[in-house]
């Protein structure tokens, strides 16, 4: 770990054992004398993510409840993992919807006034494709 990560690890081990003792990114930055970087939550979050991925640290955080803490038991672990998995699933779902929307609109930017219209049927898509082919053949 680098010095900042070690400082965070030491601080959390002394002050944030378990969910009820979680510390905000601002508290962590102030108490660990971290250098200024991105916005506090992004900077501290990135350091902690690297600690989890690269150094085997078990540090918890939840999307809607501010703070970080040293995970103490499987209940806390499950709560954190379920939160991460739900966020990941939501992101994948949104990504898939964007790709499908893009395909259904043939890569065209949609006019905002049509965003609430029903999606085209397969028959309509085939008609558009045939129309495009015919237009290309005529030009």
Helices and strands as residue ranges (DSSP letters): H 3-15, G 19-21, H 25-32, H 40-55, E 59-60, E 69-70, H 74-104, G 112-114, H 122-138
